[in-house]
Structures are given as C-alpha cells and as structure tokens.
Amino acid sequence: MNKKQIAASFLKLASSGKVREAYDKYIHSDFKNHLVFIKGDRESFLKAMEENARQFPDKTYETLHALEDGDLVAVHGKVELGPKVFGVIHIFRFKGDKIIESWEASQEELKDSPNENGLF
C-alpha cells in the first residue's frame, strides 16, 4: 500500500467504528495530533475517536481526493453524521508506513449555500 491508500484505509476503518484496529494497523507509537479541543498525544486522540464512534454509530466516510508529497498525505473526504454532512481535510505526516502526525479541518455542508459548486 502507498501512503495515500494507508491514509484512506485508516480513515475508513476508524470511521466505521473500528478505531482500535485502525490504530493498531496504521498509527505510529509516537503519534501526535493538532486538534485544539483535545490533548495532542496518541492516547487522547484514540479516546476522542472512540467516543465519536459511540456517539455516531451510523457515521459514514468517503475519500474523495488524496494527494501525496514525500512523507505528507492530504485527504479530502465526506463525512455523514445523520442529517449533517461535512467536508473534511486530513493532513497526515508519515514515518515509514505509519501515521505519526495529523491535522484536520472541516466544514459543514449548507443546504442553502449560495455557492452553485457545492461543498463537493
């Protein structure tokens, strides 16, 4: 698997509720994250993802685009949480074939958006 495939596989697996399996397969032991509402360590991110999976058991995730540049991968995806739909961009830094660092930005889809191109 290349890094883009690893990133997409991690997101799909974790979003389907298999967070620990996704972590065991794809997350480096020295992982850190940059989400501002949780601590930046591996365990805090894992717990936040597990809580999200419990809160949204029917969540769906679809990778739309993925770009790879050296040890960085950017993934543009679509997340559905019930009636709410989000466009999410994840940026992952790799060490070997494991994700060692991540950033995330998201935007909720607006049903009455003036932009005729839409979020996707």
Number of C-alpha atoms within 10 A of each C-alpha: 8 8 24 19 13 19 28 23 17 22 21 19 18 21 23 17 21 16 22 16 13 20 18 12 15 19 23 18 14 12 19 21 18 14 13 9 7 12 14 16 15 18 13 14 18 17 14 15 18 18 14 16 18 12 11 16 14 13 18 16 21 16 17 14 13 18 12 17 10 8 14 17 22 22 21 19 21 22 18 17 14 11 5 12 19 18 19 20 20 18 21 23 22 22 15 10 16 21 27 20 21 19 15 15 11 14 12 14 16 13 9 8 10 8 8 7 7 11 14 10
